Amino acid sequence: MENRTFMLATKSDTEEVLKLYRSVVGSEYCAWTDSYPGIETIDYDLQRDALYVMRDESGEIIGAITVDDDPDVNALPCWSKDLQGEPELSRLVVRADHQNQGMACDMIGKLMEILRGKGHSGIRYMVSKRNIKAMRSYSKLHAVQVGEAALFGDEFWCFEKRL
């Protein structure tokens, strides 16, 4: 396995992250569009210190993940009461030439360590019901499916995991 670095993104990463997001639009199972996620989303994530990137040994961004704070997602009734207010992992992307190598789970694992270190006791995430590839990958996390939701023009499975 190559030498990868997982770190908080900076403003200078904006264009590279946007390019990575755009690179998967239209691919099988992807629910993203040409307008989402966009610059505004990246700026919002950067302002909250919530966007993390995975870099390869040459420093190129090969993956990204966000700790989201969406009131619509937070308000879903399926979430466990004892995990209310825990962070949602969102906008996970892996560059095509690095997919199917365990990087998604690696990034989630590293982010869970960071969140645990900040005193969080769990995470939540949603997966588009159409995204079979992500479902296969996330099954390795042993999270609990707690419900489903219809948001943002898509249908999602909702998951939680204690840290």
C-alpha positions as CSV (number, residue, x, y, z in Angstrom):
1,M,0.0,0.0,0.0
2,E,1.2,3.4,-0.9
3,N,2.1,6.1,1.6
4,R,-1.1,8.1,2.2
5,T,-1.7,11.1,4.4
6,F,-5.1,12.0,5.9
7,M,-5.5,15.6,6.9
8,L,-7.8,18.6,7.3
9,A,-8.3,20.3,3.9
10,T,-7.3,24.0,3.4
11,K,-8.6,26.7,1.2
12,S,-5.9,26.0,-1.3
13,D,-7.4,22.5,-1.8
14,T,-10.7,23.9,-3.1
15,E,-10.1,23.4,-6.8
16,E,-8.6,20.0,-6.5
17,V,-11.5,18.8,-4.3
18,L,-14.0,20.2,-6.7
19,K,-12.3,18.4,-9.6
20,L,-12.4,15.2,-7.5
21,Y,-16.1,15.7,-6.8
22,R,-16.8,16.3,-10.5
23,S,-14.8,13.3,-11.6
24,V,-17.4,10.9,-10.2
25,V,-20.6,12.7,-11.4
26,G,-22.4,10.5,-13.8
27,S,-20.6,7.3,-12.7
28,E,-22.6,4.3,-11.7
29,Y,-24.4,4.7,-8.4
30,C,-23.4,8.3,-7.9
31,A,-26.2,10.6,-6.7
32,W,-24.2,13.8,-7.2
33,T,-24.9,16.3,-9.9
34,D,-22.9,19.0,-11.8
35,S,-24.0,21.5,-9.2
36,Y,-23.7,19.4,-6.0
37,P,-21.4,19.3,-4.3
38,G,-20.0,22.6,-5.5
39,I,-17.7,25.5,-4.4
40,E,-20.3,26.8,-1.9
41,T,-20.4,23.3,-0.2
42,I,-16.6,23.1,-0.1
43,D,-16.4,26.7,1.3
44,Y,-19.0,25.8,4.0
45,D,-17.1,22.7,4.9
46,L,-13.7,24.6,5.0
47,Q,-15.2,27.3,7.3
48,R,-16.3,24.6,9.8
49,D,-12.9,22.7,9.6
50,A,-15.0,19.8,8.5
51,L,-13.4,18.7,5.2
52,Y,-10.7,16.1,5.3
53,V,-8.6,14.8,2.4
54,M,-6.4,11.8,1.7
55,R,-3.2,12.5,-0.2
56,D,-1.0,10.1,-2.1
57,E,2.8,10.1,-1.7
58,S,3.1,12.9,-4.3
59,G,0.6,15.1,-2.4
60,E,-2.3,14.8,-4.8
61,I,-5.7,14.5,-3.3
62,I,-7.1,11.1,-4.0
63,G,-10.1,11.1,-1.5
64,A,-12.2,13.4,0.6
65,I,-14.8,13.1,3.4
66,T,-16.8,15.7,5.4
67,V,-18.2,15.9,8.9
68,D,-21.6,17.4,8.0
69,D,-24.0,19.4,10.0
70,D,-27.3,19.4,8.2
71,P,-30.5,20.3,10.1
72,D,-32.7,18.2,7.8
73,V,-30.5,15.1,8.5
74,N,-30.2,15.9,12.2
75,A,-34.1,16.1,12.4
76,L,-34.7,12.6,11.1
77,P,-36.6,10.5,13.6
78,C,-34.6,7.3,13.0
79,W,-31.5,8.4,14.9
80,S,-30.9,7.0,18.4
81,K,-31.7,9.4,21.2
82,D,-28.4,8.7,22.9
83,L,-26.5,9.6,19.8
84,Q,-28.3,12.9,19.2
85,G,-25.9,15.6,18.1
86,E,-23.2,13.2,17.0
87,P,-21.6,14.0,13.7
88,E,-22.7,12.8,10.3
89,L,-20.1,11.6,7.8
90,S,-20.9,12.9,4.3
91,R,-19.5,13.6,0.8
92,L,-17.1,10.7,0.7
93,V,-15.3,10.4,-2.6
94,V,-12.4,8.3,-3.8
95,R,-10.6,9.0,-7.1
96,A,-11.5,6.3,-9.6
97,D,-8.0,4.9,-9.9
98,H,-7.9,4.3,-6.1
99,Q,-11.3,2.8,-5.7
100,N,-11.8,-0.8,-4.5
101,Q,-8.6,-0.7,-2.5
102,G,-10.2,-0.1,1.0
103,M,-9.5,3.7,1.0
104,A,-13.1,4.7,1.8
105,C,-13.0,2.6,5.0
106,D,-9.5,3.8,5.8
107,M,-10.7,7.4,5.6
108,I,-13.7,6.7,7.7
109,G,-11.6,4.9,10.3
110,K,-9.1,7.8,10.5
111,L,-12.0,10.3,10.8
112,M,-13.6,8.2,13.5
113,E,-10.3,8.3,15.5
114,I,-10.3,12.1,15.2
115,L,-13.9,12.4,16.3
116,R,-13.3,10.0,19.2
117,G,-10.4,12.2,20.3
118,K,-12.7,15.2,20.2
119,G,-15.1,13.4,22.7
120,H,-17.7,12.1,20.3
121,S,-19.4,8.8,21.1
122,G,-20.8,7.9,17.7
123,I,-21.2,8.8,14.0
124,R,-24.1,8.7,11.6
125,Y,-24.2,8.5,7.8
126,M,-26.6,8.1,5.0
127,V,-26.1,6.0,1.8
128,S,-28.2,6.4,-1.3
129,K,-30.2,3.2,-1.8
130,R,-28.9,3.2,-5.4
131,N,-25.2,3.3,-4.3
132,I,-24.6,-0.5,-4.1
133,K,-20.8,0.0,-4.2
134,A,-20.9,2.2,-1.1
135,M,-23.1,-0.2,0.7
136,R,-20.6,-3.0,0.1
137,S,-17.8,-0.8,1.3
138,Y,-19.6,0.5,4.4
139,S,-20.8,-3.0,5.4
140,K,-17.2,-3.5,6.7
141,L,-17.8,-0.8,9.3
142,H,-20.4,-2.9,11.2
143,A,-22.7,0.1,11.6
144,V,-26.3,-0.4,12.5
145,Q,-29.0,0.4,10.0
146,V,-31.5,2.5,11.9
147,G,-33.9,3.6,9.2
148,E,-34.4,5.2,5.9
149,A,-35.1,8.7,4.6
150,A,-36.2,10.6,1.5
151,L,-34.2,13.8,1.2
152,F,-32.6,15.9,-1.5
153,G,-34.5,14.1,-4.2
154,D,-33.1,10.6,-3.3
155,E,-33.8,7.7,-1.0
156,F,-31.3,6.8,1.7
157,W,-30.5,4.1,4.2
158,C,-29.5,5.6,7.6
159,F,-26.7,4.1,9.7
160,E,-25.1,4.8,13.1
161,K,-22.0,3.5,14.7
162,R,-20.7,3.9,18.3
163,L,-17.1,4.9,18.5
